[in-house]
Amino acid sequence: MRSSKSVRRIVAGAGLAAALALGGSPAARASDHLDTPSVIADPRADIGDIFAWTSPDGQQLNLVMTIVGHSFSDKHQYRFHIDSGPRFGETKATTSITCGFAGAETRCEAGQTDSLRGDASRPAGLEGRNRRFRVFAGLRDDPFFNNVRGTRDAYNVAADAIKQGAAVDAAGCPGFEAATSRTILERWRMTEGGPAKNLLAGWTPASLVISVDLDVVNRGGGMLAVWADTTVGGQRIDRMGRPLTGNALLATLGPGEVSDDLKERYNRATPATSDTFIPEIEKSLGLYDGLDGRCGDQLLADPSGPPPSTSRYLPMAILLADDRLWINTKSSRCTQFFAVELAELAGRSALRGDCGGRTPNHDAVDVYRSLLVNGAASGVDDGVDRDDREHSLEAFPFLAPPAPAPAPAP
């Protein structure tokens, strides 16, 4: 984690009570639906999601990267970064798994330990020369599920209330009336006034799936922090760790040009160089905290006041700016998204036996937003609780195959 010197510097420079203005682009048909122009223009470099969890036998780390384009590019590199250390917040070593493509040939390297070349598009994938990792690369069903339109409707209600004069406190939390908060949460659970729909139902992204022996990636210790990126000629195009951080917490209701600029710079940064985004993340955390009509109940929020502390959201902003998925590889039980963070930072000791990470079956969006709105792992939902297809945590390549094409009408 960042040093106390860094934290003091951030506190001194953060301006937390900036005005929020309605904006943003319409939802695109992709998991990360509010991406930057350069990423949208290059769908084969556009990371939809990443997933990481320990195998049920406790021997492998399983990794998935979905790419919004329906194919991989021979000009791009697709890379997982696996940082390892003895405990949460302290990583000492990094192993990268990098893949590239040349026609039908997949080429991957797992650090200095193993490599492979060949056709990895069959469901069984392709095993490394030293048998230390296995790779699949091809179309699969997208395991991410999200009521994108309901989310946008909820944002619109919040933005309208702010424009109409809802007070924003010194920490950046809007004081919505009870009726407004009820409307926000109701709209979140609906799609265009009706039952919630998964925008991504039937979406089949190009999927890079890897299962790697733990001792290849845990040189620094059994606590892992995972993120991924895509690059072209050494230039980073997109990156991702946790879901939504890069796209939902930078100028959440801000004008499109402001949001796009922040996200472009965010994609070029790394978790280690993301301190500069903490003040912007704080602003968005204030917005989320107020959506239930209560300020100060967000996870890690400083409840001191009145008046409210202007650094109320700093601890959470620091955590989220370091945008990596944390996995406790001492456990092969992976049932709760954000389990490592909740166990270490919120004292939820019952989760110390959970690997955390993110599996294809986690309802990660609802957990994430609930933590930001009410400080719990549930209570805020978008009305979509599971994917349309069944995904496996055990059987490689984990993600369900694409749904069969519908039969032609007679």
C-alpha positions in Angstrom: 0.0 0.0 0.0 1.1 3.6 -0.3 3.2 5.3 2.3 1.9 7.7 4.9 3.9 10.4 3.1 1.9 9.7 0.0 -1.4 9.8 1.9 -0.5 13.2 3.5 0.4 14.6 0.1 -2.9 13.5 -1.4 -4.9 14.9 1.5 -3.2 18.2 1.1 -3.9 18.4 -2.7 -7.4 17.0 -2.9 -10.3 19.2 -3.8 -13.3 17.2 -2.9 -16.4 19.3 -3.4 -16.4 19.9 -7.1 -19.7 20.4 -8.9 -21.1 17.4 -10.8 -22.6 17.9 -14.2 -24.7 15.5 -16.3 -22.8 13.9 -19.2 -21.3 10.7 -20.4 -21.7 8.6 -23.6 -24.5 6.2 -24.3 -24.0 2.6 -23.3 -22.1 0.5 -25.9 -22.6 -3.2 -26.3 -19.6 -4.3 -24.2 -18.9 -5.2 -20.7 -17.0 -2.0 -19.9 -19.6 0.2 -21.5 -18.2 3.6 -20.9 -14.8 3.3 -22.5 -12.5 5.8 -24.2 -12.6 6.7 -27.9 -9.2 5.1 -28.5 -10.2 1.9 -26.9 -13.6 1.8 -28.6 -11.9 2.4 -31.9 -9.7 -0.7 -31.4 -12.0 -3.5 -30.1 -9.3 -6.1 -30.4 -7.4 -4.2 -27.7 -10.5 -3.5 -25.6 -10.5 -5.5 -22.3 -14.1 -6.3 -21.3 -13.2 -8.0 -18.0 -10.6 -10.0 -16.2 -11.2 -12.9 -13.7 -8.8 -14.6 -11.4 -9.3 -17.3 -8.8 -7.5 -20.4 -7.3 -8.5 -23.8 -8.6 -10.6 -26.1 -6.3 -7.5 -28.3 -5.8 -5.4 -25.3 -4.7 -2.7 -26.0 -7.3 -3.4 -23.5 -10.1 -4.3 -19.8 -10.6 -7.0 -19.5 -13.2 -7.1 -16.4 -15.3 -9.6 -15.0 -17.9 -9.4 -12.0 -20.1 -12.3 -11.2 -22.4 -11.7 -8.9 -25.4 -14.6 -7.0 -26.8 -13.6 -7.7 -30.4 -14.5 -11.1 -31.6 -10.9 -11.9 -32.5 -7.3 -11.2 -31.4 -4.9 -9.0 -33.3 -1.5 -10.0 -34.5 -0.3 -6.5 -33.7 -1.3 -6.6 -30.0 0.1 -8.2 -26.9 -2.2 -9.4 -24.2 -0.7 -9.6 -20.8 -1.5 -10.6 -17.2 0.6 -9.1 -14.4 0.7 -11.2 -11.3 2.3 -9.5 -8.3 2.9 -11.7 -5.3 3.8 -11.0 -1.6 3.4 -12.4 1.9 0.3 -10.4 2.8 -2.3 -8.0 1.5 -0.9 -4.7 0.4 2.7 -5.9 0.2 3.9 -7.5 -3.1 7.6 -8.3 -3.7 7.7 -10.1 -7.1 6.0 -9.9 -10.4 5.4 -12.6 -13.0 3.9 -11.7 -16.4 2.1 -14.0 -18.7 2.2 -12.5 -22.2 0.4 -13.8 -25.3 0.5 -12.8 -28.9 -1.1 -14.1 -32.1 0.1 -14.8 -35.6 -2.8 -16.1 -37.7 -4.1 -19.3 -36.0 -1.0 -19.6 -33.9 -1.0 -18.5 -30.2 2.3 -17.7 -28.6 2.5 -17.3 -24.8 5.2 -17.0 -22.2 4.7 -17.6 -18.5 7.6 -15.6 -17.0 10.8 -17.4 -17.5 9.3 -20.8 -16.7 7.3 -22.0 -19.6 6.1 -21.1 -23.1 3.9 -22.4 -25.9 3.2 -22.0 -29.6 0.3 -23.5 -31.6 -3.4 -23.7 -32.0 -5.0 -22.9 -28.7 -8.6 -22.5 -30.0 -9.8 -26.1 -29.1 -11.6 -26.3 -25.8 -8.8 -28.3 -24.3 -6.4 -25.5 -25.1 -2.7 -25.9 -25.5 -0.2 -27.0 -22.8 3.2 -25.3 -22.3 6.4 -27.1 -23.3 7.2 -27.6 -19.6 3.6 -28.4 -18.7 3.3 -25.5 -16.2 0.4 -23.7 -17.8 -2.4 -24.2 -20.3 -4.0 -21.6 -22.6 -7.2 -21.4 -24.6 -7.8 -18.5 -27.0 -11.2 -18.3 -28.8 -14.8 -17.3 -28.6 -16.7 -18.0 -25.4 -19.9 -16.7 -23.8 -19.3 -13.5 -21.8 -19.7 -14.3 -18.1 -20.2 -10.7 -17.1 -23.8 -9.7 -16.5 -25.0 -6.1 -16.0 -28.1 -4.0 -16.4 -26.3 -1.2 -18.1 -29.4 0.8 -19.0 -30.8 0.7 -15.5 -27.5 2.0 -14.2 -27.6 4.9 -16.6 -31.1 5.7 -15.6 -30.1 5.7 -11.9 -27.2 8.1 -12.7 -29.6 10.4 -14.6 -31.9 10.7 -11.6 -29.0 11.5 -9.4 -27.6 14.1 -11.8 -31.0 15.8 -12.2 -31.4 16.1 -8.5 -28.0 17.7 -8.2 -28.7 20.1 -11.0 -32.0 21.0 -9.2 -30.1 21.9 -6.0 -29.4 18.9 -3.9 -26.8 20.0 -1.4 -23.3 18.4 -1.6 -21.4 18.3 1.6 -17.7 19.1 2.2 -16.7 15.6 1.5 -18.6 15.4 -1.8 -21.7 13.5 -0.7 -25.0 14.7 -2.1 -27.9 15.0 0.3 -30.7 13.4 -1.7 -34.2 13.4 -0.3 -35.6 10.0 0.6 -38.0 9.9 -2.4 -35.1 10.6 -4.7 -33.0 7.8 -3.3 -35.9 5.4 -3.6 -36.2 6.4 -7.2 -32.5 5.9 -7.9 -32.4 2.4 -6.4 -35.7 1.4 -8.2 -34.4 2.7 -11.6 -31.2 0.7 -11.0 -33.2 -2.5 -10.8 -35.2 -1.9 -14.0 -34.6 -1.6 -17.8 -36.6 1.1 -19.5 -39.3 0.8 -16.9 -39.6 -2.9 -17.1 -37.9 -6.0 -15.7 -34.1 -5.8 -15.6 -32.2 -7.2 -18.7 -28.6 -8.2 -19.1 -27.2 -6.0 -21.8 -24.6 -8.7 -22.5 -26.8 -11.7 -23.0 -25.5 -13.7 -25.9 -22.3 -11.6 -26.2 -19.3 -13.8 -27.3 -16.0 -11.9 -26.9 -12.6 -13.3 -27.8 -11.5 -15.0 -24.6 -8.0 -15.7 -23.3 -8.1 -18.3 -20.6 -5.1 -19.5 -18.7 -4.5 -22.0 -15.9 -1.0 -21.8 -14.4 0.7 -23.6 -11.6 0.8 -21.5 -8.5 4.5 -21.9 -7.9 5.1 -20.2 -11.3 3.4 -17.0 -10.1 3.8 -16.9 -6.3 7.6 -16.3 -5.9 7.0 -13.3 -3.5 4.4 -15.1 -1.4 0.9 -16.5 -1.4 -1.1 -13.3 -1.7 -1.5 -12.3 -5.3 -2.6 -9.1 -7.0 -3.6 -9.4 -10.6 -4.2 -6.9 -13.4 -4.1 -7.1 -17.2 -3.3 -4.8 -20.1 -3.2 -4.8 -23.9 -0.4 -3.1 -25.8 0.6 -2.2 -29.3 4.3 -1.5 -30.1 4.9 -1.1 -26.3 2.1 1.5 -26.0 -0.6 0.5 -23.5 -4.1 0.8 -24.9 -6.3 -0.6 -22.2 -5.9 -2.0 -18.6 -8.1 -3.5 -16.0 -8.0 -4.9 -12.5 -11.3 -4.7 -10.6 -14.6 -4.3 -12.6 -15.8 -0.7 -13.1 -13.0 1.2 -11.4 -11.5 2.7 -14.6 -14.8 3.4 -16.2 -17.3 4.2 -13.4 -15.2 6.2 -10.9 -13.6 8.9 -13.1 -15.9 11.8 -13.7 -18.9 9.6 -13.2 -21.4 12.3 -14.1 -18.9 14.6 -15.7 -18.8 15.9 -19.3 -17.7 13.3 -21.9 -14.6 15.1 -22.8 -13.4 15.3 -19.2 -14.2 11.7 -18.6 -12.5 10.6 -21.8 -9.3 12.4 -20.9 -9.2 10.9 -17.4 -9.8 7.4 -18.7 -7.2 7.8 -21.5 -4.6 8.8 -18.9 -5.8 6.1 -16.5 -5.3 3.4 -19.2 -1.7 4.6 -19.8 -0.9 4.4 -16.1 -0.2 1.4 -14.0 -1.4 0.5 -10.5 1.9 1.8 -9.2 1.5 5.2 -10.9 -2.2 5.8 -10.2 -2.0 8.1 -7.2 -2.8 11.0 -9.4 -6.4 9.7 -9.9 -7.2 9.5 -6.2 -8.8 13.0 -5.9 -11.1 12.2 -8.9 -12.0 8.8 -7.4 -12.9 10.5 -4.1 -15.4 12.7 -5.9 -17.2 9.8 -7.4 -17.1 7.9 -4.1 -19.0 10.8 -2.5 -21.6 10.5 -5.2 -22.1 6.8 -4.7 -22.2 7.1 -0.9 -25.2 9.4 -1.2 -27.3 7.3 -3.5 -29.1 5.6 -0.6 -29.8 8.9 1.1 -27.2 8.4 3.8 -23.7 10.0 3.8 -20.8 8.2 5.6 -21.9 4.6 5.5 -19.7 3.6 2.5 -17.0 1.0 3.2 -13.9 2.6 4.9 -15.6 6.0 5.0 -14.5 8.2 7.8 -17.7 8.9 9.9 -16.3 11.8 11.9 -18.3 15.0 12.0 -20.2 17.2 11.8 -18.8 18.9 9.9 -17.8 15.9 7.7 -14.1 15.2 7.1 -13.0 16.4 3.7 -10.9 13.2 3.5 -13.9 10.9 4.3 -13.4 8.9 1.1 -9.6 8.9 1.0 -8.9 5.4 2.3 -11.3 3.8 -0.2 -10.0 6.0 -3.0 -6.4 4.8 -2.3 -7.6 1.2 -2.3 -9.4 1.5 -5.6 -6.7 3.5 -7.4 -4.4 0.5 -6.8 -6.6 -1.3 -9.2 -5.7 -5.0 -8.8 -7.7 -8.2 -8.0 -6.4 -9.6 -4.7 -6.3 -13.4 -4.4 -5.4 -15.4 -1.2 -3.9 -18.5 -2.7 -3.9 -20.3 0.7 -7.5 -20.8 0.1 -9.2 -22.7 -2.8 -12.7 -21.6 -1.7 -13.7 -18.6 -3.8 -17.2 -17.4 -3.0 -16.9 -13.7 -2.3 -15.7 -10.9 -4.5 -13.6 -8.4 -2.5 -13.1 -11.0 0.3 -9.4 -10.2 0.8 -10.0 -6.5 1.2 -13.0 -7.0 3.5 -11.1 -9.4 5.7 -8.0 -7.2 5.9 -9.4 -3.7 6.0 -13.0 -4.1 7.4 -12.3 -6.8 10.1 -14.6 -9.4 8.5 -12.7 -12.3 9.8 -15.1 -14.9 8.4 -13.8 -14.1 5.0 -10.1 -14.9 5.8 -10.7 -18.4 4.5 -12.0 -17.1 1.1 -9.6 -16.7 -1.8 -11.4 -13.5 -3.0 -10.4 -12.7 -6.6 -13.2 -12.8 -9.1 -14.8 -15.9 -10.6 -17.0 -16.0 -13.7 -20.0 -16.6 -11.4 -19.5 -13.7 -9.0 -22.1 -11.0 -9.1 -19.2 -8.6 -8.8 -21.1 -5.5 -9.9 -23.7 -5.7 -7.2 -21.1 -6.3 -4.5 -18.9 -3.5 -5.7 -21.7 -1.0 -5.8 -23.2 -2.1 -2.5 -19.8 -1.5 -0.8 -19.7 2.0 -2.3 -23.3 2.9 -1.4 -24.0 1.3 1.9 -20.8 -0.4 3.0 -22.2 -3.9 2.9 -21.6 -6.6 0.3 -25.3 -6.6 -0.7 -28.3 -4.3 -0.6 -27.8 -2.5 -3.9 -28.5 -4.4 -7.1 -29.3 -3.9 -10.7 -31.9 -6.6 -11.0 -29.7 -9.1 -12.8 -28.3 -11.7 -10.4 -26.8 -14.3 -12.7 -25.6 -14.8 -16.2 -27.8 -16.5 -18.9 -25.3 -19.3 -19.3 -23.6 -21.6 -16.7 -19.8 -21.3 -16.3 -17.5 -23.7 -14.5 -14.8 -23.0 -11.9 -13.3 -26.4 -12.4 -13.5 -27.5 -16.1 -11.1 -25.7 -18.4 -11.7 -23.4 -20.3 -14.3 -22.4 -17.6 -16.5 -20.1 -19.8 -19.5 -21.6 -21.5 -19.3 -22.0 -25.3 -21.2 -19.6 -27.5 -24.9 -20.3 -27.6 -26.0 -22.2 -30.7 -27.3 -20.0 -33.5 -31.1 -20.0 -33.6 -32.7 -22.2 -36.2 -33.9 -20.4 -39.3 -37.6 -19.7 -39.4 -39.6 -22.2 -41.5 
